[in-house]
């Protein structure tokens, strides 16, 4: 790992704050690094480096497809805040396998280990401390590298890195208004003097910063959430422009001293599930599913995966040795359940005792028995002017707020299976598609699609 520093001499508490964020940041750094089935030959591993790519600006001017900069804008509540920054990213390193004659080959068996031609990654970091009002630019250079490792006459591995020039520009300005707000802007740019029209994506990313993200720690102030902000800051938040990245608060809920600006959209206070036993690198999929899939690989597939990358080999070895109790742990956990207290029951709801969901007289808030007046299978709600309940036929009209999957269903007809009122007081219609051959199975297992009233058009009762 390379570490470039631009630090002040003052003693600071930044390290502790960044260390708490590092586990989440590591997941961001290696998101999609090597995907199941973890083999270089698999189709999904032919197009890698999907998150946080910052390509040479000069190349982006002649060839579309990548961005040459990333910008983070965050707000700090405070008169004269000071911010420390840690920039983290991956640098691509090509690993070419050659046989004894020096001819590049896809793979080579040496002493029972398979060596595979593959792009590896090297972690890089840049630390910049004591950023205050005004502008500061930190430029840095990453030197090229060429390294050869011989296999005792059987062949060799050649590792290469390309030269990269980049800069971080940090600007802090006090905003007008009655509240002490300062906007910090962090721009990461790739100023490598390289451009080649028609270049392969592989050539581009080898001269790019990939998985770029920044950690920010504030002193003498507090960050504002870009998601859950106070009303007085609504205009200031709306003025912030984040390009290719999204800032979220890190730490215990309510803390506002550290921000992770990630190329992956997250909510405030993200955390790695404590049940997770190690990295999977596979687009934040569920560990249990991936672990079970690894067990389905043949010995030959596992051998190829181990030869693809040391990180892939670690996954295979970890899953192969995983005891049954760890699989049980991965199966899931229930968190953050609160209870509804039944009045008049002795000892229930005492402030000095933790809630006990199994205690007499207490019912979990999500249990239908809490409110017998609510029955999803008999309730109705308005769709336009029609009162719609279970059994009614509707046409799906997902709005622009819907996800891509829902937009494929525009114009489809569906049957209402139930009317639900969620904890926010909104109405959700549970439906099954009329033309779906798996509808009976979905209904039997309670697997429904959910739409708001304004996303439905009444067809018939």
PyMOL commands that set and color helices and strands:
alter all, ss='L'
color gray80, all
select helices_A, chain A and resi 14-29+43-45+57-62+201-205+231-238+287-295+299-308+310-320+324-330+368-370+404-407+439-445+453-455
alter helices_A, ss='H'
color red, helices_A
select strands_A, chain A and resi 2-6+69-77+82-99+104-105+107-110+113-116+118-131+134-142+145-150+155-161+164-174+181-190+209-219+222-223+246-249+258-262+339-341+362-364+380-383+386-389+393-396+413-421+427-433+449-451+456-460
alter strands_A, ss='S'
color yellow, strands_A
deselect
rebuild
show_as cartoon
